[in-house]
Amino acid sequence: MRITRRSLTAWLGISALAACSGGVGSPPPASRATARPVANPAYDAWLAGFRQRAAMQGIAPATLDRALRTAGFLPDVVERDRSQTEFTRTLEDYLAIAASDERIAKGRAQLARRQAVLRAIEARHGVPPEVVTAIWGLESMYGERRGDIPVVASTSTLAFDGRRGAFFEQQLIAALRILQRGDVTPERMTGSWAGAMGHTQFIPTSYLAYAVDFDGDGRADIWSDDPADALASAAAYLGRSGWQAGRPWGMEVQLPPGFDAARAGRGNRREAGAWSAMGVRDMNGRPLPDHGPTAILVPAGPGGPAFALFRNFDVILRYNNAQNYAIGVGHLSDRLLGRPPIRGRFPPDATGLTLDDRKELQRRLTAAGLDTGGADGVIGARTEAAIRGYQQRAGLPVTGQPSAELLRRLR
């Protein structure tokens, strides 16, 4: 299968977002301070061979000399790459992070501060300010976590490592093309451990395809502290992927009693009137609005929240082909406009705890002097460490796992 930005971000998306949540306790993305190059003769030999392949693709020797002068093998990047596939989150956990109080507050502040440029971006690309801002918030916490790993070093390390060698060599070539045309210097071309760059975390091939020089200075500078080019680039990506101006991504809905779950799913689209005839309603009890062919999604199963999805949901999936991510962008964009939280109730998790139970567990552990990193209801490494600390103190079997019994003991 051909790997694109969409499949890469689906692979990265959930774990990268979780690392931004204080309560999750996941380690932060590798930074320049930890991703230090180490001597590796095999990597050096690989670079020598790569130089020839790059030259055959039109990369000038001067570009290669300058770009590769400070490149080096980054073992921390390889470690991050090999650990990502094990990390998953439920939609409930994902939304607790994606639409946390902090992310909503910061997003509303940015939406107000950048209103003029966001409206100008909307006029050009048709994508509303709250959606662009939501992508910005999920991708880099509004520019606070853009990453500071040299992109040439990270992509060359991953290309040499070989697990996704062809893909990352493609990204390395694209990064060199960006440098060759003078859009940025090697020193400023930094990003996450996997080479995603700037405020909206474009990988190099996506930059070449979609990056926009919005401010007219001759360069699409997605690395600048000024996010205008990056935000316009994200809007251009969505616009060219088929965004329908003036239409929403989706909405939470109420399902009638006895709704046949077999009718749900993104592949089963009907007109809004057909769903309304079955008893599907918006959260205020009204028939569904007509925004074209509509799918009903019940991601947490019967009894959990339900969503009506429109064409623009599919467009968000083009940006990142992960269902939780697309719902996260849509829901965060709604919250930035002052709309309510998800009203449907998620069922208890595998331990029998609800989100409110998990938040209470974290609060009580914190009150007992054990740091969970916050009370967002998402059980991550820091909460698990706090549970282990409590279990050791209480003489209990040390598992690090939450449970209803543990919550009862803490009450």
C-alpha positions as CSV (number, residue, x, y, z in Angstrom):
1,M,0.0,0.0,0.0
2,R,1.3,3.5,-0.8
3,I,2.0,5.4,2.4
4,T,0.8,9.0,2.4
5,R,0.5,11.7,5.0
6,R,-2.9,10.5,5.8
7,S,-1.8,7.0,6.7
8,L,1.3,8.4,8.6
9,T,-0.8,10.7,10.7
10,A,-3.4,7.9,11.4
11,W,-0.4,6.0,12.7
12,L,0.9,8.9,14.7
13,G,-2.3,10.8,15.6
14,I,-3.6,9.3,18.8
15,S,-0.3,8.8,20.6
16,A,1.0,12.2,19.5
17,L,-2.2,13.9,20.9
18,A,-2.1,11.9,24.1
19,A,1.4,13.1,24.7
20,C,0.0,16.6,25.0
21,S,-2.3,15.8,27.9
22,G,-1.1,16.3,31.4
23,G,-3.3,13.6,32.8
24,V,-2.2,11.0,30.3
25,G,1.3,10.9,31.5
26,S,2.8,9.7,28.2
27,P,6.3,10.8,27.6
28,P,6.6,14.0,25.5
29,P,7.7,13.8,21.9
30,A,11.5,13.4,21.5
31,S,13.1,16.8,21.5
32,R,16.5,18.2,20.4
33,A,17.7,17.7,24.0
34,T,17.0,13.9,24.0
35,A,17.4,13.2,20.2
36,R,21.2,13.4,20.1
37,P,23.1,11.9,17.1
38,V,25.4,9.1,17.8
39,A,28.2,7.6,15.7
40,N,26.9,4.8,13.4
41,P,29.2,3.7,10.5
42,A,26.4,1.8,8.8
43,Y,24.3,5.0,8.8
44,D,27.3,6.9,7.3
45,A,27.6,4.3,4.6
46,W,23.9,4.5,3.9
47,L,24.2,8.3,3.5
48,A,27.0,7.9,1.0
49,G,24.7,5.7,-1.2
50,F,21.7,8.0,-0.6
51,R,23.7,10.9,-2.0
52,Q,23.9,9.2,-5.3
53,R,20.2,8.4,-5.4
54,A,19.4,12.0,-4.4
55,A,21.6,13.4,-7.2
56,M,19.8,11.2,-9.7
57,Q,16.5,12.9,-8.5
58,G,17.8,16.4,-9.1
59,I,19.2,17.3,-5.7
60,A,22.3,19.5,-6.2
61,P,25.6,18.6,-4.5
62,A,25.6,22.0,-2.7
63,T,22.1,21.3,-1.2
64,L,23.3,17.8,-0.1
65,D,26.5,19.1,1.4
66,R,24.7,21.8,3.4
67,A,21.7,19.7,4.5
68,L,23.7,16.6,5.4
69,R,26.5,18.4,7.2
70,T,24.7,18.3,10.5
71,A,22.7,15.1,9.9
72,G,23.3,12.2,12.2
73,F,21.8,8.9,13.4
74,L,19.2,9.5,16.1
75,P,18.5,6.3,18.1
76,D,15.8,8.0,20.1
77,V,13.8,8.6,16.9
78,V,14.1,4.9,16.0
79,E,12.8,4.0,19.5
80,R,9.8,6.3,19.1
81,D,9.0,4.8,15.7
82,R,9.0,1.2,17.0
83,S,6.9,2.0,20.1
84,Q,4.0,3.8,18.4
85,T,1.9,1.0,17.1
86,E,1.1,-0.3,20.6
87,F,-0.7,3.0,21.7
88,T,-4.5,3.2,21.4
89,R,-7.2,5.3,23.0
90,T,-10.9,4.9,23.2
91,L,-13.0,7.7,21.6
92,E,-14.0,8.9,25.1
93,D,-10.4,9.2,26.2
94,Y,-9.4,10.8,22.9
95,L,-12.1,13.5,23.2
96,A,-11.2,14.1,26.8
97,I,-7.8,15.1,25.5
98,A,-8.8,16.7,22.2
99,A,-11.5,18.9,23.8
100,S,-9.9,19.4,27.2
101,D,-10.7,22.6,29.1
102,E,-7.1,23.8,28.4
103,R,-7.3,23.1,24.7
104,I,-10.8,24.8,24.4
105,A,-9.7,27.9,26.4
106,K,-6.5,28.3,24.3
107,G,-8.3,27.7,21.1
108,R,-11.0,30.3,21.8
109,A,-8.2,32.8,22.7
110,Q,-6.4,32.1,19.4
111,L,-9.7,32.2,17.4
112,A,-10.4,35.7,18.7
113,R,-6.8,36.8,18.3
114,R,-6.4,35.5,14.7
115,Q,-10.0,36.3,13.6
116,A,-8.9,38.6,10.7
117,V,-6.4,36.3,9.2
118,L,-8.6,33.3,9.7
119,R,-11.5,35.0,7.9
120,A,-9.2,35.9,5.1
121,I,-8.1,32.3,4.8
122,E,-11.8,31.3,4.8
123,A,-12.5,33.7,2.0
124,R,-9.7,32.1,-0.1
125,H,-10.1,28.4,0.7
126,G,-13.7,28.1,2.1
127,V,-12.8,26.5,5.4
128,P,-14.2,28.2,8.5
129,P,-11.9,29.6,11.2
130,E,-13.0,27.2,13.9
131,V,-12.1,24.1,11.8
132,V,-8.6,25.5,10.9
133,T,-8.1,26.4,14.6
134,A,-9.1,23.0,15.8
135,I,-6.6,21.3,13.4
136,W,-3.9,23.7,14.7
137,G,-4.9,22.8,18.3
138,L,-4.8,19.0,17.8
139,E,-1.6,19.1,15.7
140,S,0.6,21.3,17.8
141,M,-1.4,22.8,20.7
142,Y,-1.7,26.0,18.8
143,G,2.0,26.1,17.9
144,E,3.3,25.4,21.4
145,R,4.6,21.9,20.4
146,R,5.9,22.2,16.8
147,G,8.9,19.9,17.5
148,D,12.6,20.9,17.3
149,I,14.2,17.8,15.8
150,P,16.1,18.5,12.5
151,V,13.9,17.0,9.8
152,V,16.9,15.9,7.6
153,A,18.3,14.0,10.6
154,S,15.0,12.4,11.6
155,T,13.9,11.3,8.1
156,S,17.3,10.1,7.2
157,T,17.5,8.1,10.4
158,L,14.1,6.5,9.7
159,A,15.0,5.9,6.0
160,F,18.2,4.1,7.1
161,D,16.4,2.1,9.8
162,G,14.3,0.5,7.1
163,R,11.0,-0.3,8.8
164,R,9.3,2.3,6.6
165,G,12.5,3.0,4.6
166,A,11.0,3.8,1.2
167,F,8.4,6.2,2.7
168,F,11.0,8.1,4.8
169,E,13.5,8.3,2.0
170,Q,10.6,9.9,0.0
171,Q,10.2,12.4,2.8
172,L,13.9,13.0,3.0
173,I,14.1,13.8,-0.8
174,A,11.1,16.1,-0.4
175,A,12.8,17.9,2.5
176,L,15.8,18.4,0.3
177,R,13.7,19.8,-2.5
178,I,12.2,22.3,0.0
179,L,15.7,23.3,1.1
180,Q,16.9,23.5,-2.5
181,R,14.3,26.0,-3.5
182,G,15.1,28.2,-0.5
183,D,11.9,28.0,1.5
184,V,13.8,27.4,4.7
185,T,17.3,26.7,6.0
186,P,18.4,23.3,7.4
187,E,18.7,24.9,10.8
188,R,15.1,26.1,10.8
189,M,13.6,23.0,9.2
190,T,12.7,21.2,12.4
191,G,9.7,19.1,13.4
192,S,8.5,16.1,15.3
193,W,10.5,12.9,15.6
194,A,8.9,11.6,12.4
195,G,9.5,14.7,10.3
196,A,6.1,16.4,10.6
197,M,6.7,20.1,10.5
198,G,5.4,23.4,11.7
199,H,2.1,24.5,13.3
200,T,-0.1,22.1,11.4
201,Q,2.5,19.3,11.2
202,F,2.9,18.8,7.5
203,I,5.3,16.1,6.4
204,P,7.6,17.2,3.5
205,T,5.6,15.7,0.7
206,S,2.4,17.4,2.0
207,Y,4.3,20.7,2.2
208,L,5.3,20.4,-1.5
209,A,1.7,19.6,-2.4
210,Y,-0.3,22.0,-0.3
211,A,1.8,24.6,1.5
212,V,0.7,28.2,0.8
213,D,2.5,31.5,0.9
214,F,-0.4,33.4,2.5
215,D,1.5,36.5,3.7
216,G,3.1,37.0,0.2
217,D,6.7,37.1,1.3
218,G,7.7,34.5,-1.3
219,R,7.9,31.5,1.0
220,A,5.4,29.2,2.6
221,D,6.9,29.5,6.1
222,I,5.1,27.0,8.3
223,W,7.9,27.1,10.8
224,S,7.6,30.8,11.7
225,D,6.1,32.0,15.0
226,D,3.5,33.7,12.8
227,P,1.1,30.8,12.0
228,A,-0.6,32.5,9.0
229,D,1.1,30.4,6.3
230,A,0.7,27.2,8.2
231,L,-3.0,27.8,8.9
232,A,-3.6,28.7,5.3
233,S,-1.8,25.6,4.2
234,A,-4.1,23.4,6.3
235,A,-7.1,25.2,4.8
236,A,-5.7,24.6,1.3
237,Y,-5.3,20.9,2.1
238,L,-8.9,20.7,3.1
239,G,-10.2,22.9,0.4
240,R,-8.4,20.9,-2.3
241,S,-9.7,17.7,-0.7
242,G,-13.3,18.8,-1.3
243,W,-14.4,20.8,1.7
244,Q,-18.0,22.1,1.2
245,A,-18.2,25.7,2.4
246,G,-21.1,26.5,4.6
247,R,-21.7,22.9,5.7
248,P,-20.8,21.3,9.0
249,W,-18.6,18.2,9.6
250,G,-21.4,16.4,11.4
251,M,-23.4,16.6,14.6
252,E,-24.4,14.5,17.6
253,V,-27.8,12.9,17.3
254,Q,-30.4,10.9,19.2
255,L,-31.3,7.5,18.0
256,P,-34.8,6.1,18.4
257,P,-35.4,3.1,20.7
258,G,-34.5,-0.2,18.9
259,F,-32.4,1.5,16.3
260,D,-30.9,-1.2,14.1
261,A,-27.1,-0.8,14.6
262,A,-26.5,-2.6,11.3
263,R,-27.7,0.6,9.6
264,A,-24.8,2.6,11.1
265,G,-21.4,3.0,9.6
266,R,-19.6,5.4,7.3
267,G,-20.4,3.2,4.3
268,N,-24.2,3.4,4.8
269,R,-25.3,6.8,3.6
270,R,-28.9,8.0,3.3
271,E,-30.6,11.3,2.8
272,A,-31.3,13.2,6.0
273,G,-35.1,12.8,5.4
274,A,-34.7,9.0,5.4
275,W,-32.9,9.0,8.7
276,S,-35.5,11.4,10.2
277,A,-38.3,9.1,9.0
278,M,-36.6,6.3,11.1
279,G,-36.8,8.6,14.2
280,V,-33.2,10.0,14.2
281,R,-33.2,13.5,15.7
282,D,-30.7,16.2,16.6
283,M,-30.0,16.7,20.2
284,N,-32.9,19.2,20.5
285,G,-35.4,16.7,19.1
286,R,-35.7,18.1,15.6
287,P,-35.4,16.3,12.3
288,L,-32.0,16.2,10.8
289,P,-30.9,19.1,8.6
290,D,-30.2,18.3,5.0
291,H,-26.5,18.5,4.3
292,G,-26.4,15.8,1.7
293,P,-25.9,12.1,2.0
294,T,-25.5,11.3,5.7
295,A,-24.0,8.4,7.7
296,I,-24.8,7.5,11.3
297,L,-21.9,6.5,13.4
298,V,-22.1,4.8,16.8
299,P,-18.4,4.5,17.7
300,A,-18.8,3.4,21.3
301,G,-21.6,0.9,20.5
302,P,-25.3,0.8,21.3
303,G,-26.1,3.2,24.1
304,G,-23.1,5.4,23.5
305,P,-23.1,8.8,21.7
306,A,-24.2,8.8,18.1
307,F,-23.2,11.1,15.3
308,A,-24.6,12.1,11.9
309,L,-21.6,12.6,9.5
310,F,-21.6,14.7,6.4
311,R,-19.3,15.1,3.5
312,N,-16.9,17.4,5.4
313,F,-16.1,14.6,7.9
314,D,-14.7,12.6,5.0
315,V,-12.5,15.6,4.1
316,I,-11.1,15.8,7.6
317,L,-10.2,12.1,7.2
318,R,-8.2,13.1,4.1
319,Y,-6.1,15.2,6.4
320,N,-5.7,12.4,8.9
321,N,-7.3,9.0,8.2
322,A,-8.2,8.3,11.8
323,Q,-11.8,8.3,12.9
324,N,-11.1,9.5,16.4
325,Y,-9.0,12.4,15.0
326,A,-11.8,13.5,12.6
327,I,-14.4,13.4,15.4
328,G,-11.9,15.2,17.6
329,V,-11.4,18.0,15.1
330,G,-15.1,18.4,14.5
331,H,-16.0,18.4,18.2
332,L,-13.3,20.7,19.2
333,S,-14.3,23.1,16.4
334,D,-17.9,23.1,17.8
335,R,-16.6,23.7,21.4
336,L,-14.5,26.7,20.1
337,L,-17.8,28.2,19.0
338,G,-19.4,27.7,22.5
339,R,-21.4,24.6,21.6
340,P,-22.0,22.0,24.3
341,P,-19.9,18.9,25.2
342,I,-21.0,15.5,24.0
343,R,-24.3,14.8,25.7
344,G,-24.6,11.1,25.1
345,R,-23.1,8.9,27.8
346,F,-20.2,6.6,27.1
347,P,-20.5,3.1,28.6
348,P,-18.1,2.1,31.4
349,D,-14.7,1.0,30.3
350,A,-13.3,-2.6,30.6
351,T,-12.6,-2.0,34.3
352,G,-16.2,-0.9,35.0
353,L,-15.4,2.7,35.5
354,T,-17.0,5.7,33.8
355,L,-15.1,8.9,32.8
356,D,-16.4,10.6,35.9
357,D,-15.2,7.6,38.0
358,R,-11.7,7.9,36.5
359,K,-11.6,11.6,37.2
360,E,-12.6,11.0,40.8
361,L,-9.9,8.3,41.1
362,Q,-7.3,10.7,39.9
363,R,-8.5,13.5,42.2
364,R,-8.4,11.2,45.2
365,L,-4.9,9.8,44.3
366,T,-3.7,13.4,44.1
367,A,-5.3,14.2,47.4
368,A,-3.4,11.3,48.9
369,G,-0.1,12.9,47.7
370,L,0.3,10.9,44.5
371,D,0.8,12.9,41.3
372,T,-1.5,11.8,38.4
373,G,-0.6,14.8,36.3
374,G,-4.2,16.1,36.3
375,A,-7.8,14.8,36.5
376,D,-8.9,14.3,32.9
377,G,-10.1,10.8,33.4
378,V,-7.6,9.4,30.9
379,I,-5.5,6.6,32.5
380,G,-1.9,7.0,31.3
381,A,1.6,6.3,32.6
382,R,1.5,8.9,35.4
383,T,-1.8,7.7,36.7
384,E,-0.6,4.1,36.6
385,A,2.5,5.1,38.6
386,A,0.3,6.9,41.2
387,I,-1.9,3.7,41.5
388,R,1.3,1.6,42.0
389,G,2.4,4.0,44.7
390,Y,-0.9,3.8,46.5
391,Q,-1.0,0.0,46.2
392,Q,2.5,-0.3,47.6
393,R,1.6,2.0,50.5
394,A,-1.6,0.1,51.2
395,G,0.1,-3.4,51.0
396,L,-2.0,-4.3,48.0
397,P,-0.9,-6.3,44.9
398,V,0.9,-3.8,42.7
399,T,-0.7,-3.8,39.3
400,G,-0.9,-0.1,38.4
401,Q,-4.4,-0.7,37.0
402,P,-7.6,1.2,38.0
403,S,-10.6,-0.7,39.3
404,A,-13.9,0.0,41.1
405,E,-12.5,-1.6,44.2
406,L,-9.6,0.8,44.2
407,L,-11.9,3.7,43.9
408,R,-14.0,2.4,46.8
409,R,-10.9,2.2,49.0
410,L,-9.9,5.7,48.2
411,R,-13.3,7.1,49.1
